[in-house]
Amino acid sequence: MSSITLHRIGRALGAASLALLLVACGGDAAAPPVPLASDELGLSRLELIGKRIFFDTSLSEPRGQSCGSCHDPQRAFGGNAGSSIGVAPGAIAGRFGSRNVPTAMYAAFVPPFRFERDGDEEIPVGGLFLDGRVNTLEEQAGKPFFNPLEMALPDAAALRDRLAASSVAALMREEFGSQVFASPELALAAATRAIAAFERTPRFAPFSSKYDAVRRGQASFSAQEARGLALFTDEAKGNCAACHVFKADSKLDADHLFTDFTYDNIGVPRNRRIPANADAAHFDLGLCGPGRSDLAAQRPELCGAFRVPTLRNVEQRPAYFHNGAIRTLRDAVAFYFTRETDPLRWYQGAKYDDLPEAYHGNVNISEVPYDATPATGPRVSDAEIDDLVAFLRALTDGWKP
């Protein structure tokens, strides 16, 4: 009996019955071992390996942190490991990351980093992490293991040794061969391939929000949500859809990601709760580093730009923008409209205080709604901000009528 058949039967019978069935059938080389947790039914063996590595807290130094610590499924695979300062703690006590943890949901749709022509300009598009420095889920999955501010393993050999001693080792030998732990490189490649396979499963892209139910004709927006959607697409007011793109008439899920994967510099205020920012000379410049070093000299106008994130599950985020400087969804929406009209609400001193002065000219002030001024006032009212927030909450997956 094939593993696919067993998984299909398992969905109907449940984990305990599937375990007995596997024993009765003698298992098979392609089937995962038993017992399976309820959230493991239906996964291929490769996906199962990825899932178990994703949540394995023995793969950090010191032990205690996993991919799932920061990418919590209860927070749309984000969450900053429960931190309240806008960035996540690392495995080593007292260390914190320098960026707000992005959701891992819908990451499989992010295209490779490239430049695209837009009129007379070449604009950056795609790439994983908020600075686009890697192109595949496999590449991305390997980085946190060795980041001293995250899982802090010293090298691939340490990861190999931890995996070889873990509960997933037997599965890895079955999937990748008996020599999978023969070298650190083989073990790392196997682990990242498995994590990427898990991140490509439907639980990371369920398209199950109220918005999705509405577009499928299974629900209707409330009056407030409908007003919010109208503002979201109104080029003279919200203009959110200029970057957070979706195709209203398309039946393809991939046309409803609420991002165009481009980059923007919106002058987010400095988050002084981040330990690295205690150094007044420290700046996170996105496309210009510190994560990457290939663009700062040749494209200084991109310094301070970060990739436009999906707005799906935006309500679930514990903090907003690349540095987690803003704590609530309503404030994040209000920032777009009042950054220029009421800067003292957001900045401690000069505007754009999280950028060196040389790059202040990179901040987007030309597009709606950033083009408002103290003289014109914001383009929307407080009530309209509430309408926008109501619509954004309709993008949360797991909606029930």
C-alpha positions in Angstrom: 0.0 0.0 0.0 1.5 3.4 -1.0 2.2 6.2 1.5 -0.2 8.4 -0.4 -3.0 5.9 0.0 -2.2 5.5 3.7 -2.2 9.3 4.2 -5.6 9.5 2.5 -7.0 6.8 4.7 -5.3 8.4 7.7 -7.2 11.6 7.1 -10.4 9.7 7.5 -9.4 7.4 10.4 -7.2 9.7 12.5 -3.7 9.4 13.7 -4.2 6.5 16.1 -5.9 4.3 13.5 -3.4 5.2 10.9 -0.6 4.1 13.2 -2.3 0.7 13.7 -2.8 0.4 9.9 0.9 1.1 9.2 1.9 -1.6 11.7 -0.5 -4.1 10.2 0.7 -3.3 6.7 4.3 -3.5 7.7 4.8 0.2 6.9 6.5 1.1 3.6 9.7 2.8 2.6 8.0 6.0 1.6 5.7 6.3 4.7 6.7 8.3 7.7 7.1 6.5 11.0 4.3 6.4 13.6 2.8 7.8 15.7 1.8 10.9 13.8 0.5 14.0 15.4 -2.9 15.2 14.2 -1.3 18.1 12.3 1.0 15.7 10.5 -1.6 13.7 8.7 -1.4 14.1 4.9 2.2 15.3 4.9 4.7 13.6 2.7 7.7 12.2 4.4 9.8 15.2 3.2 7.2 17.6 4.5 7.0 15.7 7.8 10.8 16.0 8.2 10.5 19.7 7.6 7.7 20.1 10.0 9.6 18.4 12.8 12.8 20.3 12.2 10.8 23.5 12.1 9.6 23.0 15.6 12.7 21.2 17.0 14.1 23.3 19.9 17.2 21.2 20.2 18.7 22.9 17.1 19.8 26.1 18.7 22.7 27.0 21.0 21.8 26.9 23.8 18.9 24.6 23.2 15.4 26.1 23.5 14.7 27.9 20.2 13.3 26.6 16.9 12.1 28.1 13.7 8.6 27.9 15.2 9.6 30.0 18.2 9.6 33.1 16.1 7.3 31.8 13.4 4.5 30.8 15.6 1.5 29.1 13.8 -0.8 30.7 16.3 0.4 34.1 15.1 0.3 33.4 11.3 3.8 32.0 11.5 5.2 35.2 12.9 5.0 36.6 16.4 8.5 37.6 17.5 8.6 34.7 20.0 6.4 36.7 22.3 8.6 39.7 22.5 7.0 43.1 23.2 9.9 45.3 21.9 9.2 44.8 18.2 12.0 42.2 17.5 12.5 38.6 18.7 14.9 37.4 21.4 17.6 35.0 20.3 18.6 31.7 21.8 21.4 33.4 23.8 19.9 35.3 26.7 20.0 39.0 26.3 20.4 39.0 22.5 17.7 40.3 20.2 17.3 40.5 16.5 17.3 43.8 14.7 14.2 43.2 12.5 10.6 42.4 13.1 10.0 38.8 12.2 8.0 38.6 9.0 5.2 36.1 8.6 6.3 32.9 6.8 2.9 32.5 5.4 2.7 33.0 1.6 6.5 33.2 1.4 6.5 30.5 -1.2 5.0 33.1 -3.6 7.9 35.6 -3.3 9.8 35.7 -6.6 13.6 35.7 -6.9 15.2 39.1 -6.5 15.6 41.0 -9.7 15.3 44.5 -11.2 12.4 45.3 -13.4 12.0 48.2 -15.8 9.3 50.7 -14.8 9.3 53.5 -17.3 12.8 55.0 -17.1 13.6 53.3 -13.8 15.0 49.9 -12.9 13.2 48.9 -9.7 14.0 46.0 -7.3 11.5 43.2 -6.9 11.3 40.0 -4.9 13.8 38.1 -2.9 13.3 36.6 0.6 14.0 38.4 3.9 13.0 42.0 4.0 16.1 43.0 2.0 15.7 40.3 -0.7 19.1 38.8 -0.1 18.2 35.2 -0.9 16.1 33.8 -3.6 14.7 30.5 -2.4 13.0 29.1 0.7 15.8 26.6 0.9 18.4 29.4 1.1 16.3 31.3 3.6 15.7 28.3 5.9 19.4 27.8 6.5 20.3 31.3 7.7 18.6 31.5 11.1 20.5 28.4 12.4 23.8 30.3 12.2 22.8 33.8 13.0 24.3 34.8 16.4 21.1 36.8 17.1 18.8 33.9 16.4 19.5 30.2 16.8 23.3 30.8 17.1 24.7 27.5 16.1 28.5 27.9 15.3 28.5 26.1 12.0 26.9 23.4 9.8 28.8 20.7 11.6 27.0 21.5 14.8 23.7 21.4 13.0 24.6 18.0 11.5 25.5 16.6 14.9 22.2 17.9 16.4 20.1 16.5 13.6 21.9 13.1 13.7 21.1 12.8 17.4 17.5 14.0 17.0 14.2 12.1 16.7 14.1 13.0 13.0 17.4 11.3 12.2 15.8 8.0 11.1 13.3 9.7 8.9 16.2 11.7 7.3 18.1 8.6 6.5 15.1 7.0 4.9 14.4 10.1 2.8 17.9 11.2 1.9 20.0 8.0 2.2 22.2 6.5 4.9 25.0 9.0 4.1 22.9 12.1 4.8 25.0 12.9 7.9 28.3 12.0 6.3 29.1 15.7 5.8 27.7 19.0 7.3 26.9 20.2 3.8 24.7 17.1 3.0 22.9 17.4 6.3 22.3 21.2 5.9 21.0 20.8 2.3 18.6 18.0 3.4 17.3 20.0 6.3 16.7 23.1 4.3 15.0 21.2 1.5 12.7 19.6 4.0 11.8 22.9 5.8 11.1 24.5 2.4 8.8 21.6 1.5 6.9 22.1 4.7 6.6 25.8 4.0 5.1 25.1 0.6 2.2 23.1 2.2 -1.3 24.6 2.2 -1.1 25.5 5.9 1.3 28.3 4.9 -1.1 29.5 2.2 -4.7 28.5 3.1 -6.4 31.5 1.4 -9.1 31.1 4.1 -9.9 34.7 5.2 -13.3 36.4 5.1 -12.0 38.3 2.0 -11.5 34.9 0.3 -15.0 33.8 1.2 -16.4 37.0 -0.2 -14.5 36.7 -3.5 -15.8 33.1 -3.8 -19.3 34.2 -3.3 -19.6 32.6 0.1 -19.9 35.7 2.3 -20.5 39.4 2.2 -18.5 42.3 3.7 -20.0 44.4 6.4 -20.7 48.0 5.5 -17.5 49.1 7.3 -15.4 46.5 5.6 -16.8 47.5 2.2 -16.0 51.1 2.9 -12.5 50.1 3.9 -12.0 48.2 0.7 -13.1 51.2 -1.3 -10.6 53.4 0.5 -7.9 50.8 0.0 -8.3 51.0 -3.7 -9.1 54.7 -4.0 -6.0 56.2 -5.7 -6.9 59.7 -4.3 -7.3 58.6 -0.7 -5.9 55.3 0.6 -4.0 54.2 -2.5 -2.9 51.1 -0.5 -3.4 48.9 -3.6 -0.6 50.7 -5.4 1.9 48.5 -3.6 -0.4 46.0 -1.8 -1.6 44.7 -5.1 -4.5 42.3 -5.7 -6.6 41.5 -8.8 -10.2 41.8 -7.7 -11.6 39.9 -10.7 -9.2 37.1 -10.8 -10.1 33.6 -9.5 -6.5 32.6 -9.0 -5.4 32.6 -5.4 -1.9 33.9 -6.4 -3.5 37.1 -7.7 -4.7 38.0 -4.1 -1.4 38.3 -2.2 -1.7 42.0 -1.4 1.8 42.8 -2.4 3.7 43.5 -5.6 7.0 42.4 -4.0 8.6 45.8 -4.7 10.6 48.0 -2.2 9.7 51.2 -0.6 11.2 53.6 1.9 8.5 55.0 4.1 10.5 56.7 6.8 9.5 54.4 9.7 10.4 56.0 13.1 13.4 54.5 15.0 12.6 51.7 17.4 14.7 52.7 20.4 13.7 49.5 22.2 16.0 47.5 19.9 19.3 46.9 21.7 21.4 47.5 18.5 19.8 51.0 18.2 21.5 52.1 21.5 24.3 52.9 19.1 23.2 56.2 17.5 25.4 55.3 14.5 23.6 52.0 13.8 21.1 52.1 11.0 19.3 49.3 9.2 19.3 50.4 5.6 17.4 47.4 4.1 18.6 47.0 0.5 21.9 48.8 1.5 22.7 46.5 4.5 23.8 45.3 6.9 22.3 42.1 5.5 23.6 42.8 2.0 26.4 44.8 0.6 26.0 44.7 -3.2 23.8 47.8 -3.7 24.9 50.6 -1.4 27.5 52.0 -3.7 25.8 51.7 -7.0 22.2 52.4 -6.0 22.3 54.7 -2.9 18.8 55.9 -3.7 17.6 52.5 -2.5 19.1 52.8 1.0 16.4 52.5 3.6 14.0 50.6 1.3 12.4 47.3 2.4 10.3 44.8 0.5 6.5 45.4 0.6 5.0 42.6 2.7 1.8 40.8 2.2 -1.1 42.2 4.2 -2.6 38.8 4.7 -2.9 38.1 8.4 -1.6 41.6 9.1 -3.9 41.7 12.2 -1.9 38.8 13.7 1.4 40.7 13.8 2.7 41.8 17.2 4.5 44.8 15.8 4.6 46.6 12.4 7.2 47.6 9.8 10.7 46.3 9.4 11.8 47.4 12.9 8.6 46.7 14.9 8.5 50.4 15.9 4.7 50.6 15.8 2.7 48.2 18.0 -0.9 48.3 16.8 -2.5 47.8 13.4 -4.5 51.0 13.8 -1.4 53.1 14.5 0.4 51.4 11.5 -2.5 52.5 9.2 -2.6 56.0 10.8 1.2 56.4 10.3 0.8 56.3 6.5 -1.7 59.2 6.6 -0.2 61.4 9.3 3.6 61.0 8.9 3.8 64.2 7.0 0.9 66.1 8.6 1.7 65.3 12.2 5.3 64.2 12.4 5.7 64.9 16.1 3.2 62.0 16.7 5.8 59.6 15.4 9.3 61.0 15.6 11.4 61.9 18.6 13.0 65.0 17.2 13.7 65.2 13.5 11.6 63.3 10.9 12.9 60.1 9.4 15.1 59.5 12.5 15.9 56.0 11.6 17.8 57.0 8.5 21.1 58.9 8.1 20.4 62.4 6.9 22.1 61.7 3.6 19.2 59.3 2.8 16.3 61.4 3.9 15.7 62.2 0.3 15.0 58.5 -0.4 11.8 58.6 1.7 8.6 58.3 -0.4 6.8 61.7 -0.2 5.4 61.8 -3.8 2.8 59.1 -3.8 -0.7 59.3 -2.2 -1.1 59.3 0.8 2.5 60.4 1.6 2.1 63.6 -0.3 -0.2 65.2 2.3 1.1 68.2 4.2 0.2 70.1 7.4 -1.6 72.5 5.2 -3.7 69.9 3.4 -4.2 67.6 6.4 -4.4 63.8 6.0 -6.3 62.4 3.1 -8.6 60.3 5.4 -10.5 60.9 8.6 -10.2 58.9 11.8 -13.4 57.1 11.0 -12.0 56.2 7.6 -8.9 54.8 9.3 -11.2 52.6 11.3 -12.8 51.4 8.1 -9.5 50.5 6.6 -8.6 48.5 9.7 -11.9 46.7 9.5 -11.1 45.6 5.9 -7.5 44.6 6.8 -8.9 42.4 9.6 -10.9 40.6 6.9 -7.6 39.3 5.5 -7.0 37.1 8.5 -7.0 33.4 7.6 -9.3 30.9 9.4 -12.4 32.9 9.1 -15.7 31.2 10.2 -19.1 32.4 9.2 
